Amino acid sequence: MTKSRFTEEQIVAVLKEAEESGVKVREVCRKHGISDATFYKWRAKHGESSLTESRRIKQLEEENRRLRSLVADLALRNQALKRVVSKKW
């Protein structure tokens, strides 16, 4: 996954600015140097969440990725051990 130029805090700030200021979305996008599509993608992902919720979701996603990796590693080890045990000696 590519690294964004914007942090979670900056994304939430841009979304709040567009919501609270009453300025057109296109103007906010031009001011921050992003496309309209990026803005709407951010809004779909971060729209209703606050900054703390965003951070918590990111932490949970990272933990989930790490745990999936551990499970995959353990499954491979388990398979290898079963193969060794099942051989006729």
One Martini backbone bead per residue (centre of mass of N, CA, C, O) as a GRO file, in nm:
protein
   89
    1MET     BB    1   0.097   0.035   0.022
    2THR     BB    2   0.070   0.358  -0.010
    3LYS     BB    3   0.185   0.658   0.092
    4SER     BB    4   0.061   0.929   0.225
    5ARG     BB    5   0.080   1.276   0.245
    6PHE     BB    6  -0.145   1.235   0.454
    7THR     BB    7  -0.271   1.249   0.750
    8GLU     BB    8  -0.526   1.186   0.952
    9GLU     BB    9  -0.550   1.475   1.059
   10GLN     BB   10  -0.560   1.616   0.782
   11ILE     BB   11  -0.807   1.475   0.669
   12VAL     BB   12  -1.007   1.562   0.889
   13ALA     BB   13  -0.963   1.867   0.848
   14VAL     BB   14  -1.062   1.883   0.556
   15LEU     BB   15  -1.348   1.771   0.608
   16LYS     BB   16  -1.430   1.989   0.814
   17GLU     BB   17  -1.390   2.234   0.636
   18ALA     BB   18  -1.603   2.155   0.421
   19GLU     BB   19  -1.844   2.134   0.621
   20GLU     BB   20  -1.821   2.423   0.786
   21SER     BB   21  -1.765   2.659   0.565
   22GLY     BB   22  -1.939   2.637   0.276
   23VAL     BB   23  -1.749   2.557   0.075
   24LYS     BB   24  -1.659   2.428  -0.194
   25VAL     BB   25  -1.508   2.138  -0.267
   26ARG     BB   26  -1.326   2.237  -0.497
   27GLU     BB   27  -1.182   2.458  -0.328
   28VAL     BB   28  -1.061   2.277  -0.111
   29CYS     BB   29  -0.901   2.099  -0.305
   30ARG     BB   30  -0.726   2.323  -0.427
   31LYS     BB   31  -0.597   2.422  -0.161
   32HIS     BB   32  -0.475   2.109  -0.096
   33GLY     BB   33  -0.409   1.934  -0.360
   34ILE     BB   34  -0.675   1.776  -0.451
   35SER     BB   35  -0.905   1.568  -0.555
   36ASP     BB   36  -1.230   1.491  -0.569
   37ALA     BB   37  -1.196   1.185  -0.541
   38THR     BB   38  -1.031   1.193  -0.283
   39PHE     BB   39  -1.235   1.331  -0.106
   40TYR     BB   40  -1.464   1.113  -0.138
   41LYS     BB   41  -1.293   0.881  -0.029
   42TRP     BB   42  -1.242   1.000   0.247
   43ARG     BB   43  -1.540   1.038   0.327
   44ALA     BB   44  -1.610   0.734   0.316
   45LYS     BB   45  -1.391   0.653   0.535
   46HIS     BB   46  -1.400   0.935   0.748
   47GLY     BB   47  -1.664   1.094   0.784
   48GLU     BB   48  -1.784   0.998   1.089
   49SER     BB   49  -1.513   1.007   1.208
   50SER     BB   50  -1.289   1.056   1.430
   51LEU     BB   51  -0.968   1.074   1.518
   52THR     BB   52  -0.969   0.845   1.728
   53GLU     BB   53  -1.112   0.639   1.549
   54SER     BB   54  -0.902   0.635   1.325
   55ARG     BB   55  -0.667   0.535   1.495
   56ARG     BB   56  -0.801   0.275   1.598
   57ILE     BB   57  -0.848   0.146   1.323
   58LYS     BB   58  -0.552   0.138   1.239
   59GLN     BB   59  -0.458  -0.042   1.473
   60LEU     BB   60  -0.646  -0.282   1.412
   61GLU     BB   61  -0.541  -0.339   1.127
   62GLU     BB   62  -0.250  -0.401   1.213
   63GLU     BB   63  -0.317  -0.632   1.407
   64ASN     BB   64  -0.462  -0.807   1.199
   65ARG     BB   65  -0.220  -0.846   1.010
   66ARG     BB   66  -0.034  -0.979   1.219
   67LEU     BB   67  -0.221  -1.220   1.294
   68ARG     BB   68  -0.244  -1.341   1.011
   69SER     BB   69   0.054  -1.405   0.987
   70LEU     BB   70   0.071  -1.598   1.228
   71VAL     BB   71  -0.138  -1.803   1.129
   72ALA     BB   72   0.005  -1.879   0.867
   73ASP     BB   73   0.265  -1.982   0.999
   74LEU     BB   74   0.130  -2.201   1.178
   75ALA     BB   75   0.002  -2.360   0.945
   76LEU     BB   76   0.268  -2.441   0.808
   77ARG     BB   77   0.390  -2.591   1.048
   78ASN     BB   78   0.162  -2.793   1.084
   79GLN     BB   79   0.187  -2.923   0.805
   80ALA     BB   80   0.480  -3.018   0.834
   81LEU     BB   81   0.435  -3.198   1.085
   82LYS     BB   82   0.227  -3.387   0.957
   83ARG     BB   83   0.413  -3.493   0.736
   84VAL     BB   84   0.622  -3.621   0.927
   85VAL     BB   85   0.425  -3.805   1.094
   86SER     BB   86   0.288  -3.964   0.839
   87LYS     BB   87   0.528  -4.116   0.798
   88LYS     BB   88   0.673  -4.412   0.725
   89TRP     BB   89   0.920  -4.602   0.919
   0.00000   0.00000   0.00000
